[in-house]
Amino acid sequence: MSFDQKPQSSADLDIISSLVHGGIDRKKAEESLFTRYAYFIEQAMHKYSFLEEDAFDIYSDTILSAIPKIIDQSFQGRSSLKTWLFQIFHNKCVDFIRKKTTNKNSVNKTIDIPGVLIQMPDAAKTIIQEMTEKTDRELIKQKLNELGENCKKILWQWAEGYSDKEIAAALEYKTADVVKTSRLRCLEKLRQLYKSVKE
């Protein structure tokens, strides 16, 4: 640890070490990280009057964006892990508020497909219904097949209108929260695949 680094708690150090070194402990470390700071969700609900669903999605997005930065050591420990994560979370909360305000003022704008994939609301019946052109629908189906069997099963069931709780039971996941985190990660992979074709 360099001179300008902040000391991390032993639990945070364990998580960071497991993520960086990978192996069989990485998935457990990801779950531990998610659980450790999940109280950010409730804080956002109180501070910003967010729905629990929205606060959960923002927090999940925070963790999903933080994990690669920890793995490639972009996070260098100049602040505590908690402070760093909270800053990312706070910025995403502010972005969410801005987007919500902008969306209210642009109801008649055409749908931006990559944008839909990034900010896919749970209220949406299906990803496919959000696509306005047949070519996009076919492309999404094609890219779904590239995601792997687990992602494909989760996203297809979700697209069919099944809740995270129902999907957890059907696919034998521990909890609905685990399904939701996996689903958000799969949607992000799908977005990246879609984006690479469109660029």
Order of alpha helices (4+ residues) and beta strands (2+ residues): alpha-alpha-alpha-alpha-alpha-alpha-alpha-alpha-alpha-alpha
